[in-house]
Amino acid sequence: MKKKLRPKDVVKEVVEAFNKRDIDTVLAFFREDAICHQVSEQPIYGREAIGKMVAEAAGRLKMEWVIENIFEDGEWVVLEGRDLLGYRGCTIFRVVDSKILLQRGYWYSPAMSRHYRWSFHKSNKPSP
């Protein structure tokens, strides 16, 4: 049985896996019903859709996260950092039982989206 990780440690593991382009490990930390919302774009619902976004970001974009500060308060983690080009921002995570339920990023300004040419920002909210 795997040891239960603190929320801050989950986020550190996700960043490390993302920077290594280890998509399977990144996704293993997301719940099936997770939500990823880069606030300048539409939310992405579910681990499968999040996986597509992460795979594109990790594969095509040559993007890495650099953690500058990380704070934990119960289930909530705030990561402040930048990418290798200097785009700055923060991401807020809600981690429940060592799995990410919510990731809300305040990183992606329109200028950054244009630079990286995001193509995955479309709402995919399931129909009721």
C-alpha positions as CSV (number, residue, x, y, z in Angstrom):
1,M,0.0,0.0,0.0
2,K,1.3,3.4,-0.9
3,K,1.9,6.0,1.8
4,K,-0.6,8.8,1.9
5,L,1.1,12.0,0.8
6,R,0.6,15.4,2.2
7,P,-1.2,17.7,-0.3
8,K,2.0,19.8,-0.8
9,D,4.0,16.6,-1.5
10,V,1.4,15.6,-4.1
11,V,1.9,18.9,-5.9
12,K,5.7,18.6,-5.8
13,E,5.4,15.1,-7.3
14,V,3.1,16.3,-10.1
15,V,5.5,19.1,-11.0
16,E,8.5,16.8,-11.0
17,A,6.6,14.3,-13.2
18,F,5.4,17.0,-15.6
19,N,8.9,18.3,-16.0
20,K,10.1,14.8,-16.8
21,R,7.2,14.4,-19.4
22,D,5.9,11.5,-17.3
23,I,2.2,12.0,-18.2
24,D,1.1,8.7,-16.6
25,T,2.5,9.7,-13.2
26,V,0.9,13.2,-13.5
27,L,-2.5,11.7,-14.2
28,A,-2.2,9.1,-11.5
29,F,-2.4,12.1,-9.0
30,F,-5.7,13.3,-10.5
31,R,-9.1,12.0,-9.4
32,E,-11.4,10.7,-12.2
33,D,-13.8,13.7,-11.5
34,A,-11.0,16.3,-11.3
35,I,-11.4,19.8,-12.7
36,C,-8.6,21.8,-14.3
37,H,-9.3,25.5,-14.8
38,Q,-6.8,27.9,-16.3
39,V,-8.8,31.0,-15.4
40,S,-8.3,32.7,-18.7
41,E,-9.9,29.8,-20.5
42,Q,-12.8,27.3,-20.0
43,P,-12.5,24.6,-17.4
44,I,-11.5,21.1,-18.3
45,Y,-13.5,18.3,-16.7
46,G,-12.3,14.8,-15.9
47,R,-9.0,13.0,-15.8
48,E,-9.1,11.9,-19.4
49,A,-9.6,15.4,-20.8
50,I,-7.0,16.7,-18.4
51,G,-4.6,14.0,-19.7
52,K,-5.0,15.3,-23.2
53,M,-4.2,18.9,-22.1
54,V,-1.2,17.7,-20.0
55,A,0.1,15.6,-22.9
56,E,0.0,18.5,-25.3
57,A,1.6,20.9,-22.8
58,A,4.4,18.5,-21.9
59,G,5.0,17.1,-25.4
60,R,4.7,20.0,-27.8
61,L,5.4,23.0,-25.7
62,K,8.7,22.4,-24.1
63,M,7.3,23.9,-21.0
64,E,8.6,23.3,-17.4
65,W,7.4,24.6,-14.1
66,V,9.8,26.2,-11.6
67,I,8.5,26.3,-8.0
68,E,9.4,29.5,-6.2
69,N,7.0,29.1,-3.2
70,I,4.6,26.5,-2.1
71,F,2.1,26.7,0.7
72,E,-0.2,24.2,2.3
73,D,-3.4,24.7,4.4
74,G,-5.3,21.5,5.0
75,E,-6.5,20.2,1.6
76,W,-5.3,23.4,-0.2
77,V,-2.0,24.0,-1.8
78,V,-0.8,27.3,-3.5
79,L,2.1,27.0,-5.9
80,E,3.8,30.2,-7.0
81,G,6.3,30.0,-9.8
82,R,7.2,30.5,-13.4
83,D,8.0,28.7,-16.6
84,L,11.5,28.7,-18.2
85,L,10.6,31.7,-20.3
86,G,9.7,33.7,-17.2
87,Y,5.9,33.7,-17.5
88,R,4.8,33.9,-13.8
89,G,1.7,33.0,-11.9
90,C,0.3,30.6,-9.4
91,T,-1.8,27.5,-9.3
92,I,-4.2,26.5,-6.5
93,F,-4.8,22.8,-5.9
94,R,-7.4,21.0,-3.7
95,V,-5.9,17.6,-2.8
96,V,-8.2,15.0,-1.2
97,D,-6.7,11.7,-0.1
98,S,-3.5,12.2,-2.1
99,K,-5.5,13.0,-5.3
100,I,-6.0,16.3,-7.0
101,L,-9.7,17.3,-7.2
102,L,-9.2,20.8,-8.4
103,Q,-6.4,22.7,-10.1
104,R,-7.0,26.3,-10.8
105,G,-4.2,28.1,-12.6
106,Y,-3.6,31.8,-12.7
107,W,-0.6,31.4,-15.0
108,Y,-1.9,31.7,-18.5
109,S,-2.4,35.2,-19.6
110,P,-3.6,35.8,-23.2
111,A,0.0,36.7,-24.1
112,M,1.2,33.3,-22.7
113,S,-1.6,31.5,-24.5
114,R,-0.6,33.1,-27.8
115,H,3.0,32.3,-27.2
116,Y,2.4,28.6,-26.6
117,R,-0.5,28.5,-29.1
118,W,-2.8,26.6,-26.8
119,S,-5.3,24.5,-28.8
120,F,-7.0,22.6,-25.9
121,H,-9.0,25.4,-24.3
122,K,-12.5,24.4,-25.1
123,S,-15.1,23.6,-22.6
124,N,-15.8,19.9,-22.4
125,K,-18.3,19.9,-19.6
126,P,-20.3,16.7,-19.8
127,S,-23.9,17.0,-20.7
128,P,-26.4,16.4,-17.8
